[in-house]
Amino acid sequence: DPQLRGVGTVVLDEFHERHLATDLALGLLRDLRQTSRPDLNLVVMSATLQADPISEFLDDAPVLRSEGRRFEVTIEHADRDDARPLHEQVAAAVRRLVQEGLDGDILVFLPGAGEIRRAAETLQALATKHELLVLPLHGDLPLAEQNRAVRPAKQRKVILSTNVAETSVTIDGVVAVVDTGVARVASHSPWSGLPVLKVAPISQASAVQRAGRAGRTRAGRALRLYTRHDFEGRRPFDLPETARLDLSEAALALHAMGVKRPADWQWFEQPPIAALTAAETLLERLGAVTPTGELTGTGKAMLRFPVHPRLARILVEANKL
């Protein structure tokens, strides 16, 4: 329902992550408030948000700040760059925390399921010796296994997680965080034109979020497996997906909502013109839109599939055949 009838308030949470879908939602909700739904409430939230630019975009919306409460977290950086594989660095950090008498759970941030598996194998001997429960946590796990990592346990836990634990869940009992400083970041391949995930350094804002997971219920520690110099040289905030992703799927969605020229639409932060032009050119070549920005029958059929427009076009053609 494009009018969101029956909806009084929309909340966009963790906006600092700057997902393409969230940026699209913000712009479309602003359009809706300025036209047929001036009564619609919109709340944009994050613990590490730069609020003023969003307030200005939303016609000088009021800014509310809630300080909340967080216990003290002692942050330690690596003395020097470590050439060892990531799973060995993680095992050394966990071993150090255990030997120093840590009496709570440890949350380790790793970029993906493969790295989590290797770290779990490397930690096995240490876990057996000290009766630790080593548990993975990532989005591809069945819900029961995710719950096992999140819920309290009789044994001390070492939770090996992707950045799903950075903002999405709070795990009681965590008193130490081991931050590898990297994550899998959405990008796209110039060769195939399709989305890919690349391992890349996290921003300072993400590092702050990760460290904060150790101070939710009591004072804690955060071990960063990278130097202070490395931390200070990182981006303050994550680069928006609008600046690094292929925009053809977003452009197709905007055309479906009546936007003739996505380049002229009021984005929160304007994407690179070259990226928008490439997206429009691709949609025309696929037969999804006309040169004047009208959605074609093929384009409407492509919208039924939650995949990149290149793949959606193949599915539409396969259906015809």
KOLSE-368262 format. One record per residue (C-alpha): x, z, y; residue in three letters; residue number from 1. Coordinates in steps of 0.5 Angstrom, whole numbers. Layout:
KOLSE-368262
+-------+-------+-------+-----+-----+
:    c1 :    c3 :    c2 :  aa :   i :
+-------+-------+-------+-----+-----+
:     X :     Z :     Y : ala : NUM :
...
+-------+-------+-------+-----+-----+
This chain:
KOLSE-368262
+-------+-------+-------+-----+-----+
:    c1 :    c3 :    c2 :  aa :   i :
+-------+-------+-------+-----+-----+
:     0 :     0 :     0 : asp :   1 :
:     4 :    -2 :     6 : pro :   2 :
:     0 :     2 :    11 : gln :   3 :
:     1 :     8 :     7 : leu :   4 :
:    -6 :    11 :     7 : arg :   5 :
:    -7 :    18 :     5 : gly :   6 :
:     0 :    19 :     6 : val :   7 :
:     2 :    24 :    12 : gly :   8 :
:     9 :    25 :    12 : thr :   9 :
:    15 :    21 :     9 : val :  10 :
:    22 :    25 :     8 : val :  11 :
:    28 :    21 :     7 : leu :  12 :
:    33 :    26 :     4 : asp :  13 :
:    41 :    26 :     3 : glu :  14 :
:    41 :    20 :     9 : phe :  15 :
:    48 :    21 :    10 : his :  16 :
:    49 :    17 :     3 : glu :  17 :
:    47 :    11 :     7 : arg :  18 :
:    44 :     7 :     1 : his :  19 :
:    41 :     0 :     3 : leu :  20 :
:    34 :     2 :     0 : ala :  21 :
:    34 :     8 :     5 : thr :  22 :
:    36 :     4 :    11 : asp :  23 :
:    31 :    -1 :     9 : leu :  24 :
:    26 :     5 :     9 : ala :  25 :
:    28 :     8 :    15 : leu :  26 :
:    27 :     1 :    19 : gly :  27 :
:    20 :     0 :    16 : leu :  28 :
:    17 :     7 :    17 : leu :  29 :
:    19 :     6 :    24 : arg :  30 :
:    16 :    -1 :    25 : asp :  31 :
:     9 :     3 :    21 : leu :  32 :
:    10 :     8 :    26 : arg :  33 :
:    10 :     4 :    32 : gln :  34 :
:     4 :    -1 :    30 : thr :  35 :
:    -2 :     2 :    25 : ser :  36 :
:     1 :     9 :    24 : arg :  37 :
:     3 :    13 :    30 : pro :  38 :
:     0 :    19 :    26 : asp :  39 :
:     5 :    18 :    21 : leu :  40 :
:    10 :    24 :    20 : asn :  41 :
:    18 :    22 :    19 : leu :  42 :
:    23 :    27 :    17 : val :  43 :
:    30 :    25 :    16 : val :  44 :
:    35 :    30 :    13 : met :  45 :
:    42 :    31 :    10 : ser :  46 :
:    47 :    37 :    10 : ala :  47 :
:    52 :    33 :    13 : thr :  48 :
:    48 :    28 :    18 : leu :  49 :
:    50 :    25 :    25 : gln :  50 :
:    43 :    26 :    28 : ala :  51 :
:    44 :    24 :    35 : asp :  52 :
:    44 :    16 :    33 : pro :  53 :
:    38 :    17 :    28 : ile :  54 :
:    34 :    21 :    33 : ser :  55 :
:    35 :    15 :    38 : glu :  56 :
:    33 :    10 :    33 : phe :  57 :
:    27 :    14 :    32 : leu :  58 :
:    25 :    14 :    40 : asp :  59 :
:    29 :    20 :    41 : asp :  60 :
:    26 :    24 :    36 : ala :  61 :
:    27 :    32 :    36 : pro :  62 :
:    33 :    34 :    32 : val :  63 :
:    32 :    41 :    28 : leu :  64 :
:    38 :    45 :    25 : arg :  65 :
:    38 :    50 :    20 : ser :  66 :
:    44 :    53 :    19 : glu :  67 :
:    42 :    56 :    12 : gly :  68 :
:    47 :    61 :     8 : arg :  69 :
:    53 :    59 :     4 : arg :  70 :
:    58 :    64 :     1 : phe :  71 :
:    66 :    63 :     3 : glu :  72 :
:    69 :    57 :    -1 : val :  73 :
:    77 :    57 :    -1 : thr :  74 :
:    79 :    50 :    -1 : ile :  75 :
:    86 :    48 :    -4 : glu :  76 :
:    89 :    41 :    -4 : his :  77 :
:    95 :    38 :    -9 : ala :  78 :
:   102 :    39 :    -6 : asp :  79 :
:   103 :    32 :    -8 : arg :  80 :
:   101 :    26 :   -11 : asp :  81 :
:   100 :    26 :   -18 : asp :  82 :
:   101 :    20 :   -22 : ala :  83 :
:    98 :    23 :   -29 : arg :  84 :
:    92 :    20 :   -31 : pro :  85 :
:    85 :    23 :   -28 : leu :  86 :
:    83 :    27 :   -35 : his :  87 :
:    90 :    30 :   -35 : glu :  88 :
:    90 :    32 :   -28 : gln :  89 :
:    83 :    35 :   -29 : val :  90 :
:    85 :    39 :   -36 : ala :  91 :
:    91 :    42 :   -32 : ala :  92 :
:    86 :    44 :   -26 : ala :  93 :
:    81 :    47 :   -31 : val :  94 :
:    87 :    51 :   -35 : arg :  95 :
:    90 :    54 :   -29 : arg :  96 :
:    83 :    56 :   -27 : leu :  97 :
:    82 :    60 :   -34 : val :  98 :
:    89 :    63 :   -34 : gln :  99 :
:    87 :    66 :   -27 : glu : 100 :
:    81 :    69 :   -30 : gly : 101 :
:    76 :    66 :   -27 : leu : 102 :
:    69 :    69 :   -29 : asp : 103 :
:    64 :    63 :   -28 : gly : 104 :
:    62 :    56 :   -29 : asp : 105 :
:    67 :    50 :   -27 : ile : 106 :
:    64 :    44 :   -24 : leu : 107 :
:    69 :    38 :   -25 : val : 108 :
:    67 :    31 :   -21 : phe : 109 :
:    69 :    25 :   -24 : leu : 110 :
:    67 :    17 :   -23 : pro : 111 :
:    64 :    15 :   -29 : gly : 112 :
:    62 :    16 :   -36 : ala : 113 :
:    68 :    14 :   -39 : gly : 114 :
:    72 :    18 :   -35 : glu : 115 :
:    68 :    24 :   -37 : ile : 116 :
:    69 :    22 :   -44 : arg : 117 :
:    76 :    22 :   -44 : arg : 118 :
:    76 :    29 :   -40 : ala : 119 :
:    72 :    32 :   -45 : ala : 120 :
:    77 :    30 :   -51 : glu : 121 :
:    83 :    33 :   -47 : thr : 122 :
:    79 :    39 :   -46 : leu : 123 :
:    77 :    40 :   -53 : gln : 124 :
:    83 :    45 :   -55 : ala : 125 :
:    83 :    49 :   -49 : leu : 126 :
:    75 :    50 :   -49 : ala : 127 :
:    76 :    52 :   -57 : thr : 128 :
:    81 :    57 :   -55 : lys : 129 :
:    77 :    60 :   -49 : his : 130 :
:    70 :    59 :   -52 : glu : 131 :
:    68 :    54 :   -46 : leu : 132 :
:    62 :    50 :   -47 : leu : 133 :
:    64 :    43 :   -44 : val : 134 :
:    58 :    39 :   -42 : leu : 135 :
:    57 :    32 :   -39 : pro : 136 :
:    53 :    31 :   -33 : leu : 137 :
:    51 :    23 :   -31 : his : 138 :
:    45 :    19 :   -30 : gly : 139 :
:    45 :    15 :   -37 : asp : 140 :
:    44 :    22 :   -41 : leu : 141 :
:    38 :    24 :   -44 : pro : 142 :
:    34 :    29 :   -40 : leu : 143 :
:    35 :    34 :   -45 : ala : 144 :
:    43 :    33 :   -45 : glu : 145 :
:    42 :    33 :   -37 : gln : 146 :
:    38 :    40 :   -37 : asn : 147 :
:    43 :    43 :   -42 : arg : 148 :
:    49 :    42 :   -37 : ala : 149 :
:    44 :    45 :   -31 : val : 150 :
:    41 :    51 :   -35 : arg : 151 :
:    44 :    58 :   -35 : pro : 152 :
:    48 :    59 :   -42 : ala : 153 :
:    51 :    65 :   -46 : lys : 154 :
:    58 :    61 :   -46 : gln : 155 :
:    62 :    60 :   -39 : arg : 156 :
:    61 :    52 :   -38 : lys : 157 :
:    65 :    47 :   -36 : val : 158 :
:    61 :    41 :   -33 : ile : 159 :
:    64 :    34 :   -32 : leu : 160 :
:    59 :    31 :   -27 : ser : 161 :
:    59 :    24 :   -23 : thr : 162 :
:    57 :    25 :   -16 : asn : 163 :
:    50 :    26 :   -19 : val : 164 :
:    51 :    34 :   -18 : ala : 165 :
:    54 :    33 :   -11 : glu : 166 :
:    47 :    33 :    -8 : thr : 167 :
:    42 :    32 :   -13 : ser : 168 :
:    42 :    38 :   -17 : val : 169 :
:    44 :    45 :   -16 : thr : 170 :
:    47 :    49 :   -22 : ile : 171 :
:    47 :    56 :   -22 : asp : 172 :
:    53 :    60 :   -24 : gly : 173 :
:    58 :    55 :   -21 : val : 174 :
:    64 :    59 :   -18 : val : 175 :
:    69 :    53 :   -18 : ala : 176 :
:    69 :    46 :   -17 : val : 177 :
:    75 :    41 :   -19 : val : 178 :
:    74 :    35 :   -14 : asp : 179 :
:    78 :    28 :   -17 : thr : 180 :
:    77 :    25 :   -10 : gly : 181 :
:    74 :    19 :   -13 : val : 182 :
:    67 :    16 :   -14 : ala : 183 :
:    64 :     9 :   -17 : arg : 184 :
:    61 :     6 :   -11 : val : 185 :
:    56 :     0 :   -11 : ala : 186 :
:    60 :    -7 :    -8 : ser : 187 :
:    59 :   -14 :   -10 : his : 188 :
:    63 :   -19 :   -14 : ser : 189 :
:    65 :   -25 :    -9 : pro : 190 :
:    66 :   -29 :   -16 : trp : 191 :
:    59 :   -28 :   -19 : ser : 192 :
:    55 :   -26 :   -13 : gly : 193 :
:    52 :   -20 :   -17 : leu : 194 :
:    53 :   -12 :   -16 : pro : 195 :
:    59 :    -9 :   -19 : val : 196 :
:    61 :    -1 :   -19 : leu : 197 :
:    68 :     0 :   -16 : lys : 198 :
:    72 :     7 :   -17 : val : 199 :
:    74 :     8 :    -9 : ala : 200 :
:    76 :    15 :    -5 : pro : 201 :
:    70 :    19 :    -3 : ile : 202 :
:    69 :    20 :     5 : ser : 203 :
:    71 :    27 :     8 : gln : 204 :
:    63 :    28 :     8 : ala : 205 :
:    62 :    28 :     1 : ser : 206 :
:    69 :    32 :     0 : ala : 207 :
:    65 :    37 :     4 : val : 208 :
:    59 :    37 :     0 : gln : 209 :
:    63 :    37 :    -7 : arg : 210 :
:    66 :    44 :    -5 : ala : 211 :
:    60 :    47 :    -2 : gly : 212 :
:    57 :    47 :   -10 : arg : 213 :
:    62 :    53 :   -11 : ala : 214 :
:    59 :    57 :    -6 : gly : 215 :
:    51 :    57 :    -7 : arg : 216 :
:    51 :    64 :   -10 : thr : 217 :
:    57 :    67 :    -9 : arg : 218 :
:    64 :    66 :    -6 : ala : 219 :
:    68 :    61 :   -10 : gly : 220 :
:    74 :    56 :   -10 : arg : 221 :
:    75 :    48 :   -10 : ala : 222 :
:    81 :    45 :   -12 : leu : 223 :
:    82 :    38 :    -9 : arg : 224 :
:    87 :    34 :   -14 : leu : 225 :
:    89 :    30 :    -8 : tyr : 226 :
:    93 :    32 :    -2 : thr : 227 :
:    91 :    35 :     5 : arg : 228 :
:    94 :    29 :     8 : his : 229 :
:    90 :    24 :     4 : asp : 230 :
:    84 :    28 :     6 : phe : 231 :
:    85 :    28 :    13 : glu : 232 :
:    86 :    20 :    13 : gly : 233 :
:    79 :    19 :     9 : arg : 234 :
:    73 :    16 :    13 : arg : 235 :
:    69 :    22 :    16 : pro : 236 :
:    63 :    19 :    13 : phe : 237 :
:    61 :    14 :     7 : asp : 238 :
:    61 :     7 :     9 : leu : 239 :
:    54 :     4 :     9 : pro : 240 :
:    51 :     0 :     4 : glu : 241 :
:    49 :    -5 :     9 : thr : 242 :
:    56 :    -6 :    11 : ala : 243 :
:    59 :    -7 :     4 : arg : 244 :
:    53 :   -10 :    -1 : leu : 245 :
:    50 :   -17 :    -2 : asp : 246 :
:    44 :   -17 :     2 : leu : 247 :
:    40 :   -22 :    -1 : ser : 248 :
:    35 :   -17 :    -5 : glu : 249 :
:    34 :   -14 :     2 : ala : 250 :
:    33 :   -20 :     5 : ala : 251 :
:    28 :   -22 :     0 : leu : 252 :
:    24 :   -16 :     1 : ala : 253 :
:    24 :   -16 :     8 : leu : 254 :
:    21 :   -24 :     8 : his : 255 :
:    16 :   -21 :     3 : ala : 256 :
:    14 :   -16 :     8 : met : 257 :
:    13 :   -21 :    14 : gly : 258 :
:    20 :   -21 :    17 : val : 259 :
:    22 :   -29 :    18 : lys : 260 :
:    29 :   -27 :    20 : arg : 261 :
:    32 :   -21 :    18 : pro : 262 :
:    38 :   -22 :    23 : ala : 263 :
:    33 :   -21 :    28 : asp : 264 :
:    30 :   -15 :    25 : trp : 265 :
:    31 :    -8 :    28 : gln : 266 :
:    36 :    -5 :    23 : trp : 267 :
:    39 :     2 :    24 : phe : 268 :
:    46 :    -1 :    24 : glu : 269 :
:    46 :    -8 :    24 : gln : 270 :
:    49 :   -11 :    18 : pro : 271 :
:    55 :   -16 :    19 : pro : 272 :
:    52 :   -23 :    21 : ile : 273 :
:    56 :   -27 :    16 : ala : 274 :
:    53 :   -23 :    10 : ala : 275 :
:    46 :   -24 :    13 : leu : 276 :
:    47 :   -31 :    14 : thr : 277 :
:    50 :   -32 :     6 : ala : 278 :
:    44 :   -28 :     4 : ala : 279 :
:    39 :   -33 :     7 : glu : 280 :
:    43 :   -39 :     5 : thr : 281 :
:    42 :   -36 :    -2 : leu : 282 :
:    35 :   -35 :    -2 : leu : 283 :
:    34 :   -42 :     1 : glu : 284 :
:    38 :   -45 :    -5 : arg : 285 :
:    34 :   -41 :   -10 : leu : 286 :
:    28 :   -44 :    -7 : gly : 287 :
:    25 :   -37 :    -5 : ala : 288 :
:    24 :   -38 :     2 : val : 289 :
:    23 :   -44 :     7 : thr : 290 :
:    28 :   -46 :    12 : pro : 291 :
:    23 :   -43 :    17 : thr : 292 :
:    23 :   -36 :    13 : gly : 293 :
:    16 :   -37 :    10 : glu : 294 :
:    16 :   -34 :     3 : leu : 295 :
:    15 :   -39 :    -3 : thr : 296 :
:    11 :   -39 :    -9 : gly : 297 :
:    18 :   -38 :   -13 : thr : 298 :
:    20 :   -33 :    -8 : gly : 299 :
:    14 :   -29 :   -10 : lys : 300 :
:    15 :   -30 :   -17 : ala : 301 :
:    22 :   -27 :   -16 : met : 302 :
:    20 :   -21 :   -13 : leu : 303 :
:    16 :   -19 :   -20 : arg : 304 :
:    23 :   -17 :   -23 : phe : 305 :
:    27 :   -11 :   -20 : pro : 306 :
:    34 :   -15 :   -21 : val : 307 :
:    39 :   -19 :   -16 : his : 308 :
:    35 :   -26 :   -14 : pro : 309 :
:    40 :   -30 :   -18 : arg : 310 :
:    38 :   -27 :   -24 : leu : 311 :
:    30 :   -27 :   -22 : ala : 312 :
:    31 :   -34 :   -21 : arg : 313 :
:    33 :   -35 :   -28 : ile : 314 :
:    28 :   -31 :   -31 : leu : 315 :
:    22 :   -35 :   -26 : val : 316 :
:    25 :   -41 :   -29 : glu : 317 :
:    25 :   -39 :   -36 : ala : 318 :
:    18 :   -37 :   -36 : asn : 319 :
:    16 :   -44 :   -34 : lys : 320 :
:    20 :   -47 :   -40 : leu : 321 :
+-------+-------+-------+-----+-----+
